[in-house]
Amino acid sequence: MPRVSQDHLDARRRQILDGARSCFARFGYEGATVRRLEEATGLSRGAIFHHFRDKESLFLALAEDDVLRMTEVVAEQGLVQVMRELIAPPGSTAAGERPADWLGTRLEVSRRLRTDPEFRARWAERSSQLTVATRERLLRQREAGNLRDDVDVSVLTSFLELVLEGLVSHLAMGLPADDMDSVLDVVEETVRRHRGL
């Protein structure tokens, strides 16, 4: 029997994650049944669970994948850019890849953190990557003289993370995001260093 290449395995894993992302976004964690996951991925239960131990492992891998993508955006452009991608209209270049599906995953993570202590424990180590990336980006901005220096970087990191969670909650309630770009402009101005004229 021929061996399956690593490229093929990686492509299959990506196919499962992409399908599962849209399934979890559409139906939530509980509603993303194995049958729905099969339909969304175009693969059998055996193929899906060959790559992931169970539905929770699949969901955690998906959420971790999103955190890695967010971490890359934070490292290059900051946490506010992640927020801008959340509110960008579908199909726009500012939206990045699948922002609506990313939001769906993020909402499910938030809900499960609130209601599932085991999930919260498993998620804690993964979510710290985003905090570290945000703090490092802020430190680089401070060294470059772009960040206010009268507030500790850890406080600014917590502030930006709190704004992100507030934005996610705002969107979860179905409230409009029409004026959120202006709000995010204010958030950016809040952490910037203001030089005298």
N, C-alpha and C positions, 0 to 999 in steps of 0.2 A: 504494500500500500504506500503510495507516495506521501512524503511529508508535506505538510502545509507550510508555506513560507510565513515568516514573521510579518511581512508586508500584508499578506492576506488576512492574518489574524488581527492585525492592527486596523485594517479596513473594516472587518466584520465588527470589531469592538466599536468603532466610530459609527457604523450603521446602527448598532443597537442603541448607543447613547443618543444619537440624533432622533431616532424614532421615539425612544422613551421620553426625551425632553418634551416633545410635543404632546405625548400622551399624558404625562404628569401635569403639564400646563393646562391641558383641556379638562381632565377629569379629577385632578387632585391625586394624592397618594392612595387613598382608599379606593377611589373610582378607577384607578389604573389597574384593572384586573389583568391576569395573565393573558386572557383572550384579547383584550384591548392592546396589550403590549405586543402580542404576536401580530395583530393587524397593523399597528403603527410601525413596527420594524420590518415587517414582511418576512419574519423568521419564525421558526417553531419554538415552542417552549424549551426543548432540548438545546437548541442552538443558543438561545438567550442565556439559559442558566449553565451552559458550558463555560461562558465567559464571566458570569456573575453568580455568586453562591445562592442569592435569593433576591427578592424584590427590594429589600432594604439596602443590600449591598449595591444593587444597581442604582438606586436613588442616591446613595452616598457618593458613588463614583460620579454620577451626573452632577451633583451639587459641588463636588470637589473640582470637577472639570470647569465649572462656571467660576469657582473661586480662583483657579489658576488663570483663567482668561481675565478676570477682573484685576488680579494682581499684576498682570502684564500691563493693562491699561493704566493702573495706578502708578506703576514704576515710570512709565513714559509721560503720562499726562495728568496724573492726580486723581483722587477719589471723586472730585466734582465731575470729571469727565465720565466716570461710570454712571453717575446720576443723570448726566445729560443724555447718555445713551438710553437710559430707561424711559425718558419722556419724549425722545425723538419719534417723529411719525414713522410708521413702518415703511421700509423701502428707502429711507433717506440714508445718506452716507454717515450721518451722525449716529444712526441707530445701531451700527455695528451688525454683528450676526445675530439673528433671531432674538431681538430684544423682548418681544412679547413672551416667547417661550422662556427666556431667562428670567423674566419677572415672575412667571408662573412657578418656576422652580424655587425662586427666592421666597415667594409667598408660602409655599409648602414648607420650606425650611423653617421660616419664622413660626408657622403654626405648630410644627412638630417640636420645635424648641420649647414652646410654651406648654405643650401637653404630654410630652414623652421624655421622661428623665433619662432613659437608656440612650435614646437618640441624642439628647443634649450632651451626654458624656462623650459619645463617639464623635460628635461634631466639633467639640471644643478645640481639639488639636488641629483640625483642618482649618477652622475659621481664623486661627491666629495668624495665618499667612497673610491675610489681607491687612490686619492691624500692623504687622511688621513692615509690609510694603508701604503702607500709608505713612508710618513713622519715618522710615528711611527717606521717602520722597520729601517729607517736610524738613527733615534735617538737611538734605541737599539744598532745598530752597532757602533755608536759613543761612547756610554757608555762602550761598550766592548773593545774599543780601535782599532776597525777595520776600522773606517771611517776617512777620512782626516778631520782635524779640522780647516783648514784655509779657509773654504768656508761654509757659512751658510747652514743649512739643507734645508731651503726653496728653496735656489738656486739649490742645488743638486736634490731636488724633481722635480723642473721645468725642469732641464737638462734631467733627466731620462724620464719624460713624453714627452718631445720634441723628444727624440730619439725614443720612442715608436711610436709616430705619424709619424715620418720620415720613420720608418720601415714599418708601415702600408701603407703609400703612395708608398714606393718602391715596395712592394708586389702588391699593387693595379695596378701599371703600368705594371705588368707582368715581372718585372726585375728579374734576377736570384738571388737566396739566397745562392748560393754556398759558398761564402766567408763571409757570415754574422756571422757565429760562431766566427771567428777571430775578426770581428768588435766588437761583443758583449764582447769579452775578453778585448778589449781595453776600452770599456765603463766601465766595472767593475774595471779595473785597475785605471781608472780616478777618481773614487770615493773612492778607498781604501786608507787607511793610509799607507804610506811607511816608514818603520822603518830603521834607519841607521844601517850599519853593525858594 
